[in-house]
Amino acid sequence: MKTLVIGSALFEMLVRLDALPKTGEDVLCRESGMIIGGCAYNVAGTLRNMGCDHDLCVPVGKGHYADIIAKELRRCGYEILIRDESQDNGWCLDLVEAGGERTFITSQGIEATFRESWFDGIDMTFYDTVYVSGYQLCGGSGREMARWLERLSGKQLFFAPGPVIGQIEPFVKAALFALHPILHLNETEAKEASGELEAEKAARNLYRRTGNLVIITLGAEGALYDDGNGVHRIPSRAAEVVDTIGAGDSHLGAVIGGLSRGYSIESAIRFANCVAAEIVSIQGPVMEKQQFEQRMGKWNEQDKSIF
């Protein structure tokens, strides 16, 4: 199974604070770092670490941030599938509080202007799975992406609406749901998308609307899913939280990777819970391959049921 991972790669600056500042307040950060992130980049990072066949499809523009992103893509061995020099790539300020929770302030760039024509040069016969995040389905990009996705046939779509679920135009959301995607959301997003007040009811509601697997992450409590045969909960392991950046993306990347390896739904989500637990225990959204193998090796030994 080969996956086309569609979305964004962004330049991100991490700033660690005791708490978010109040209006007019001056605060000092304890430490900071600069990384490459973005939902698609993070998902692809997990697939790369798992050795799963995939391509990363993120637009690269022209400018300072685009140059940094292009260099990183080449370092990771990715071909640049979309090059549009009409503007630079975007950047993001990641504010991480003492408890590990993060707040993003994003300045969007070329990655927020998806066009249907960008995909004309991509041979989709190579892919049987497509991932897309909610950020690429907002505004004009959403209409362009929906038209392109509706042209595909025989592809399994993974859709992660993310925190912008409420900003996706209703007819775009309806068009995506009609394609029977596998949905991946956190509890807050699932409740907003469904109008339900409880995670289990949200899962059942969204399954009825998509007719396919719905996965809802629950933070330290693990995840639940509805596959049409009821709602099932998969607990997580305890983790020391450094920051939560990329946890959801890595969780979904592990689900896609696990299913591509032939894992059952339960085993794929159990493995994804392990990956997410490791991601929140490090700084940043992606592990290097050696670090991934070292950290995941202990889970494999402890939980043979994953395989």
C-alpha positions as CSV (number, residue, x, y, z in Angstrom):
1,M,0.0,0.0,0.0
2,K,1.4,3.4,-1.0
3,T,0.2,6.6,0.5
4,L,0.2,10.1,-0.9
5,V,0.5,12.5,2.1
6,I,-1.0,15.9,1.1
7,G,-0.7,19.0,3.1
8,S,1.9,21.5,4.4
9,A,5.4,21.8,5.7
10,L,6.1,24.9,7.8
11,F,9.0,26.6,9.5
12,E,8.2,26.5,13.2
13,M,9.8,28.3,16.2
14,L,9.2,26.7,19.6
15,V,8.9,28.9,22.6
16,R,8.5,27.5,26.1
17,L,6.5,29.5,28.7
18,D,5.2,28.9,32.2
19,A,1.8,30.1,30.9
20,L,0.4,32.2,28.0
21,P,0.8,35.9,28.6
22,K,-2.1,38.2,29.3
23,T,-2.9,41.2,27.2
24,G,-0.2,43.8,27.6
25,E,2.0,41.5,29.7
26,D,5.8,40.9,29.1
27,V,7.1,37.4,29.7
28,L,10.4,35.7,29.1
29,C,10.7,32.2,27.5
30,R,13.0,29.6,29.1
31,E,14.2,28.0,25.9
32,S,13.3,27.9,22.2
33,G,14.1,25.9,19.1
34,M,13.5,26.0,15.4
35,I,12.0,23.0,13.5
36,I,10.2,22.0,10.4
37,G,6.6,20.9,11.1
38,G,3.1,20.9,9.5
39,C,0.5,18.2,9.7
40,A,1.5,16.4,6.5
41,Y,5.3,16.6,7.3
42,N,4.6,15.1,10.7
43,V,2.4,12.3,9.4
44,A,5.0,11.5,6.8
45,G,7.7,11.4,9.4
46,T,6.0,8.5,11.2
47,L,5.5,6.6,7.9
48,R,9.2,7.2,7.1
49,N,10.3,5.9,10.4
50,M,8.1,2.8,10.0
51,G,9.5,2.1,6.5
52,C,6.1,2.5,4.9
53,D,5.9,3.3,1.2
54,H,4.7,6.9,0.7
55,D,5.3,10.3,-1.0
56,L,5.0,13.6,0.7
57,C,3.1,16.2,-1.4
58,V,3.6,19.7,0.1
59,P,3.9,22.9,-2.0
60,V,7.2,24.6,-1.9
61,G,7.3,28.3,-2.8
62,K,10.0,30.9,-3.2
63,G,11.7,32.7,-0.3
64,H,13.5,32.3,2.9
65,Y,11.2,29.7,4.5
66,A,10.7,27.9,1.2
67,D,14.5,27.4,1.0
68,I,14.7,26.0,4.5
69,I,11.8,23.6,3.8
70,A,13.2,22.5,0.4
71,K,16.5,21.7,2.1
72,E,14.7,19.6,4.8
73,L,12.7,17.7,2.2
74,R,15.9,16.8,0.3
75,R,17.5,15.7,3.5
76,C,14.6,13.3,4.2
77,G,14.8,11.9,0.6
78,Y,11.6,13.5,-0.7
79,E,11.0,14.7,-4.2
80,I,9.4,18.1,-4.4
81,L,6.1,17.3,-6.1
82,I,4.7,20.9,-6.1
83,R,6.8,23.9,-6.8
84,D,5.0,27.3,-7.0
85,E,7.2,30.4,-6.8
86,S,4.3,32.9,-6.5
87,Q,5.0,33.3,-2.7
88,D,7.0,32.0,0.2
89,N,6.0,29.2,2.5
90,G,4.4,30.0,5.9
91,W,5.7,29.9,9.4
92,C,4.3,29.1,12.8
93,L,5.1,30.2,16.4
94,D,4.5,27.3,18.8
95,L,3.9,28.4,22.4
96,V,4.4,25.5,24.8
97,E,3.2,25.9,28.4
98,A,4.7,24.2,31.4
99,G,2.2,21.3,31.2
100,G,3.1,20.6,27.6
101,E,0.0,22.0,26.0
102,R,0.7,24.0,22.9
103,T,-0.9,27.1,21.2
104,F,-0.1,27.9,17.5
105,I,0.1,31.3,15.8
106,T,0.5,30.7,12.1
107,S,1.3,33.0,9.2
108,Q,0.1,31.1,6.1
109,G,2.0,31.0,2.8
110,I,1.9,29.0,-0.4
111,E,0.6,25.9,1.5
112,A,-2.8,27.7,2.0
113,T,-3.4,28.2,-1.7
114,F,-3.9,24.6,-3.1
115,R,-5.0,24.4,-6.7
116,E,-6.5,21.5,-8.6
117,S,-4.0,22.0,-11.4
118,W,-1.1,21.3,-9.0
119,F,-2.0,17.6,-9.2
120,D,-2.0,17.3,-13.0
121,G,1.6,16.0,-13.0
122,I,1.1,13.4,-10.3
123,D,0.3,9.9,-11.5
124,M,-2.3,8.7,-9.0
125,T,-2.1,5.1,-10.2
126,F,0.9,4.6,-7.9
127,Y,-1.3,5.3,-4.8
128,D,-4.1,3.5,-3.1
129,T,-4.3,5.7,0.0
130,V,-4.5,9.5,0.3
131,Y,-4.1,11.6,3.4
132,V,-5.4,15.2,3.7
133,S,-5.7,17.6,6.7
134,G,-8.4,20.1,7.4
135,Y,-6.1,23.1,6.9
136,Q,-6.0,22.4,3.1
137,L,-9.8,22.3,3.0
138,C,-10.4,25.8,4.2
139,G,-11.5,28.6,1.9
140,G,-10.6,28.5,-1.8
141,S,-8.2,25.6,-1.2
142,G,-11.0,23.5,0.1
143,R,-13.1,24.0,-3.0
144,E,-10.1,23.1,-5.2
145,M,-9.2,20.1,-3.1
146,A,-12.8,18.8,-3.0
147,R,-13.0,18.9,-6.8
148,W,-9.8,17.0,-7.2
149,L,-10.6,14.4,-4.6
150,E,-14.0,13.7,-6.2
151,R,-12.2,12.8,-9.4
152,L,-10.3,10.0,-7.7
153,S,-11.7,6.5,-7.6
154,G,-10.7,3.4,-5.7
155,K,-8.6,5.3,-3.2
156,Q,-8.9,5.1,0.6
157,L,-9.0,8.6,2.0
158,F,-7.7,9.5,5.5
159,F,-9.1,12.8,6.6
160,A,-7.9,14.7,9.7
161,P,-10.1,17.8,10.0
162,G,-8.0,19.2,12.9
163,P,-9.0,22.3,14.9
164,V,-10.2,24.2,11.8
165,I,-13.1,21.8,11.4
166,G,-15.5,24.7,12.0
167,Q,-13.9,26.8,9.2
168,I,-14.4,24.2,6.4
169,E,-17.3,25.3,4.3
170,P,-20.3,22.9,4.8
171,F,-20.6,21.8,1.2
172,V,-16.8,21.0,1.1
173,K,-17.2,19.0,4.3
174,A,-20.2,17.2,2.8
175,A,-18.3,16.4,-0.3
176,L,-15.4,14.9,1.7
177,F,-17.8,12.8,3.9
178,A,-19.5,11.5,0.8
179,L,-16.1,10.0,-0.2
180,H,-16.3,7.7,2.9
181,P,-13.0,8.8,4.5
182,I,-11.5,7.3,7.6
183,L,-11.8,10.2,10.0
184,H,-9.2,10.9,12.7
185,L,-10.0,13.6,15.2
186,N,-9.4,14.5,18.9
187,E,-12.3,14.6,21.3
188,T,-12.9,18.4,21.0
189,E,-12.9,18.2,17.2
190,A,-15.2,15.2,17.2
191,K,-17.8,16.9,19.4
192,E,-17.7,20.0,17.2
193,A,-18.0,18.0,14.0
194,S,-20.9,15.9,15.3
195,G,-22.7,18.3,17.6
196,E,-22.6,15.6,20.3
197,L,-21.5,16.2,23.9
198,E,-19.9,12.8,24.4
199,A,-17.0,11.2,22.5
200,E,-18.8,7.8,22.0
201,K,-21.9,9.5,20.6
202,A,-19.7,11.6,18.4
203,A,-18.1,8.5,17.0
204,R,-21.4,6.9,16.2
205,N,-22.7,10.1,14.6
206,L,-19.7,10.5,12.4
207,Y,-19.7,6.9,11.4
208,R,-23.3,7.2,10.2
209,R,-22.3,10.2,8.1
210,T,-19.2,8.7,6.5
211,G,-19.9,4.9,6.6
212,N,-16.3,4.3,7.5
213,L,-13.9,4.0,10.4
214,V,-13.9,6.9,12.9
215,I,-10.9,7.3,15.3
216,I,-11.1,9.8,18.2
217,T,-8.0,10.4,20.3
218,L,-8.5,11.0,24.0
219,G,-5.1,12.2,25.2
220,A,-3.8,10.3,28.2
221,E,-6.8,8.0,28.0
222,G,-5.8,6.6,24.6
223,A,-8.3,6.5,21.8
224,L,-11.7,5.1,20.8
225,Y,-13.0,4.0,17.4
226,D,-16.2,3.1,15.7
227,D,-15.9,0.6,12.8
228,G,-19.6,0.0,12.4
229,N,-19.6,-2.8,15.0
230,G,-19.8,-0.6,18.1
231,V,-17.5,1.8,19.8
232,H,-14.3,0.4,21.2
233,R,-11.7,2.0,23.6
234,I,-8.0,1.4,23.4
235,P,-6.1,2.7,26.5
236,S,-2.7,4.4,26.3
237,R,0.4,4.0,28.4
238,A,1.6,6.7,30.8
239,A,3.9,9.3,29.4
240,E,5.9,12.2,30.7
241,V,4.7,15.1,28.7
242,V,7.3,17.5,27.3
243,D,5.1,19.0,24.6
244,T,2.0,17.8,22.7
245,I,3.1,19.1,19.3
246,G,2.5,16.6,16.5
247,A,1.0,14.0,18.8
248,G,-2.2,13.7,16.7
249,D,-0.3,13.7,13.4
250,S,2.0,11.0,14.6
251,H,-0.9,9.0,15.9
252,L,-2.6,9.1,12.5
253,G,0.7,8.3,10.7
254,A,1.1,5.2,12.9
255,V,-2.5,4.1,12.1
256,I,-1.9,4.5,8.4
257,G,1.4,2.7,8.7
258,G,0.0,-0.1,10.8
259,L,-3.0,-0.7,8.5
260,S,-0.6,-0.8,5.5
261,R,1.4,-3.5,7.3
262,G,-1.7,-5.6,7.7
263,Y,-2.4,-4.8,11.4
264,S,-6.0,-5.1,12.6
265,I,-7.7,-1.8,13.4
266,E,-7.3,-2.5,17.1
267,S,-3.6,-3.3,16.8
268,A,-2.9,-0.3,14.6
269,I,-4.5,2.1,17.1
270,R,-2.8,0.4,20.0
271,F,0.5,0.9,18.2
272,A,-0.4,4.5,17.4
273,N,-1.1,5.1,21.1
274,C,2.4,4.0,21.8
275,V,3.9,6.3,19.1
276,A,1.9,9.3,20.4
277,A,3.1,8.6,24.0
278,E,6.7,8.7,22.8
279,I,6.1,11.9,20.7
280,V,4.7,13.8,23.7
281,S,7.8,12.8,25.8
282,I,10.2,14.6,23.4
283,Q,10.5,18.2,22.1
284,G,9.0,18.6,18.6
285,P,6.7,16.7,16.4
286,V,8.9,14.1,14.7
287,M,11.6,11.6,15.8
288,E,14.6,10.7,13.8
289,K,14.6,7.1,12.6
290,Q,17.2,5.8,15.1
291,Q,15.4,7.5,18.0
292,F,12.1,6.1,16.8
293,E,13.5,2.5,16.6
294,Q,15.1,2.8,20.0
295,R,11.9,4.1,21.7
296,M,9.5,1.9,19.9
297,G,11.6,-1.2,20.5
298,K,10.6,-1.2,24.1
299,W,6.9,-1.1,23.3
300,N,7.3,-4.0,20.9
301,E,8.8,-6.1,23.6
302,Q,6.2,-5.1,26.2
303,D,3.2,-5.4,24.0
304,K,3.4,-8.4,21.6
305,S,-0.3,-8.1,20.9
306,I,0.5,-5.2,18.6
307,F,1.7,-7.7,16.1
